[in-house]
Amino acid sequence: MTVFAVEYLYAENSVELRNEHRAAHRGYLSDFLDTTAAVSVLASGPCPVADRALLIFQADSEEQLREVLENDPFNMVGALEQVKVTEWNPVTGLLSQFAS
């Protein structure tokens, strides 16, 4: 499995939209907490200073991960301006156990 850092850049003026759909977004991500699944979320959360969020996933493939991201409620309602996916190799710290 490969670890990916995903950056969500929120759409301009989407605060109310995100507030409305936050519970569905978090519930959706919670469906991917099983680290033995083909795609799993290892960590996620907003970046308080910038209007974005960072999500760390492990996945069998980037294609499978992108399918999960496309179905995120935040993406489905237009709350995201950009989604950036970067392969990442966490060599130290708590997530290093997931390094490839």
Legacy VTK file of the C-alpha trace (Angstrom):
# vtk DataFile Version 3.0
C-alpha trace
ASCII
DATASET POLYDATA
POINTS 100 float
0.000 0.000 0.000
1.059 3.555 -0.648
0.582 6.594 1.579
-0.814 9.763 0.014
-1.050 13.303 1.349
-4.224 14.956 0.056
-4.720 18.684 0.226
-8.214 20.113 -0.071
-8.363 23.763 -1.096
-11.841 24.966 -0.245
-13.900 26.868 -2.798
-14.223 30.595 -2.268
-17.196 31.580 -0.093
-17.932 27.949 0.799
-17.985 28.284 4.603
-21.777 27.939 4.889
-21.807 25.070 2.383
-19.099 23.253 4.340
-20.884 23.868 7.631
-24.052 22.393 6.134
-22.278 19.254 4.852
-19.520 18.796 7.466
-21.279 15.954 9.300
-21.785 14.033 6.043
-18.150 14.678 5.048
-16.804 13.438 8.382
-19.173 10.475 8.373
-18.012 9.564 4.881
-14.344 9.693 5.896
-15.135 7.589 8.974
-16.190 4.807 6.609
-12.502 4.530 5.613
-10.887 4.069 9.044
-10.198 0.340 8.520
-6.466 0.239 7.753
-6.825 -3.185 6.108
-9.146 -1.840 3.390
-8.061 -0.922 -0.162
-8.328 2.765 0.802
-8.093 4.028 4.376
-7.828 7.419 6.023
-4.965 7.670 8.506
-5.551 11.279 9.578
-7.503 14.326 8.435
-8.335 17.815 9.547
-8.556 21.474 8.609
-5.611 23.854 8.463
-6.836 26.670 10.733
-4.716 29.446 9.230
-5.500 28.652 5.584
-8.805 27.765 3.994
-7.782 24.179 3.300
-7.436 20.746 4.855
-4.877 17.957 4.922
-5.870 14.305 4.715
-3.495 11.353 4.895
-4.591 8.114 3.239
-3.115 4.773 2.427
-4.385 3.082 -0.704
-3.682 0.216 -3.037
-3.622 2.724 -5.902
-4.007 6.415 -6.606
-6.949 5.610 -8.881
-8.844 3.959 -6.018
-8.071 6.921 -3.774
-9.260 9.425 -6.376
-12.559 7.540 -6.665
-13.031 7.883 -2.897
-12.195 11.605 -3.063
-14.640 12.180 -5.933
-17.439 10.796 -3.760
-16.611 12.910 -0.693
-19.712 14.984 0.147
-17.587 18.167 0.152
-16.604 17.440 -3.448
-20.120 16.404 -4.465
-21.639 19.737 -3.327
-18.921 21.959 -4.829
-17.163 22.962 -1.590
-13.713 22.131 -3.010
-11.827 24.290 -5.472
-8.850 21.952 -5.802
-7.768 18.499 -4.634
-4.040 17.820 -4.712
-2.830 14.228 -4.257
0.849 13.568 -3.522
2.483 10.214 -2.854
4.231 10.433 0.524
6.680 8.230 2.398
6.449 8.901 6.171
9.835 7.631 7.409
9.615 8.916 11.004
6.840 9.393 13.508
3.528 7.698 14.156
2.660 7.207 10.478
6.006 5.601 9.595
4.458 2.163 10.141
2.501 2.769 6.925
5.556 3.650 4.794
6.073 1.594 1.692
LINES 1 101
100 0 1 2 3 4 5 6 7 8 9 10 11 12 13 14 15 16 17 18 19 20 21 22 23 24 25 26 27 28 29 30 31 32 33 34 35 36 37 38 39 40 41 42 43 44 45 46 47 48 49 50 51 52 53 54 55 56 57 58 59 60 61 62 63 64 65 66 67 68 69 70 71 72 73 74 75 76 77 78 79 80 81 82 83 84 85 86 87 88 89 90 91 92 93 94 95 96 97 98 99
